[in-house]
Amino acid sequence: AIAMFGGGFFGGGGGGGAAFGGGDGGFFGGGPGRFDHQYQAFPVACTGKEDLEKGNKIILPQSALDHLARLNISYPMLFEVSNPGAARRTHCGVQEFSAEEGMCYLPYWMMCNLLLQEGDLVKITNTSLPKGTFVKLQPVSSEFLDIHNPRAVLENSLRNFATLTVGDCIVIDYNSRKYEIEIVECKPAKAISIIEADVNVDFAPPKDYKEPERQTAPSGSNFASKEEAEEIEPEPVEEKGPKLFGGAGQRVDGKALKTPQASPSLGPAPSPSVEEEEKKLDLKMPWRKRLRKGVKRVDPPYGFNMGHMSAQKGAAPLPKPVEDLWGGSSNVLQ
């Protein structure tokens, strides 16, 4: 909720606060009266008070104050401003009673809403509006969203306003720039008073705001076609025009030339196979084929599977027994 505090020369409700007393009673009391006059409209810039362009409060002549003092009106003083020549109307407050007789000074943006030119007649009528509880605003341009804290800027700017009317396009001056904001909705009525009121503010998207387009995921057929397009390699383009260094050479000794494997006339040489490259590397680096923990023998050793290495009994002839040269018995000579 945003609290708005306004009030001009007669601003603020309550008793005893206004120049002619507070409450609902007027200066002389009596029944309710009606203030209804026409004035020539001029912008407030003609009085040198450009600060009033930041709100919706007008300047009336001294005779209007005398007339209002004799009426039983409620405070703060609120007015309905309308253009007799067009079906345009809005509401506002009063800042002071210092205008020349027969003249009324309004903010220029209010004159634009009422389709008024300088010197046109404008009708001023006193009215009473309920205190607002809700308002919905819509920026005309999305540039308003570029402000660092638009809610705080709006709260500070609406302090200069006394009323809000549905359909009005108010102007907020911030950082030497003017932002137009349209009043889309008001509660509890189409015209409300925001003087000493707590108003809930809601924002609608700017009129020129466009939501970013969502990128749809590619379908399976499109994905497959992309893969097929990547797999298809472009055909080599034949070079057109004369070939440089396209002639043949001759040896001084008259022998036949040995055409190199790669020659511009023959085109690029075929790439060597993997097997041939492996054989060349094995010849240059025989240790590439080494086995860990020794060299593996392909042929079986001599005497393999003949008994003494295969552990098969009877598979080989037994060795001859060794003769005992000193064996035998002894004889006694008698």
Secondary structure, 3 states (H helix, E strand, C coil): CEEECCCCCCCCCCCCCCCCCCCCCCCCCCCCCCCEEEEEEEEHHHHCCHHHHHCCEEEEEHHHHHHHHCCCCCCCCEEEEEECCCCEEEEEEEEEEEECCCEEEECHHHHHHCCCCCCCEEEEEEECCCECCEEEEEECCHHHHHCCCHHHHHHHHHHHCCEEECCCEEEEEECCEEEEEEEEEEECCCEEECCCEEEEEEECCCCCCCCCCCCCCCCHHHHHHHHHHHHCCCCCCCCCCCCCCCCCCCCCCCCCCCCCCCECCCECCCCCCHHHHHHHHHHHCHHHHCCCCCCCCCCCCCCCCCCCCCCCCCCCCCCCCCCCCCCCCCCCCC
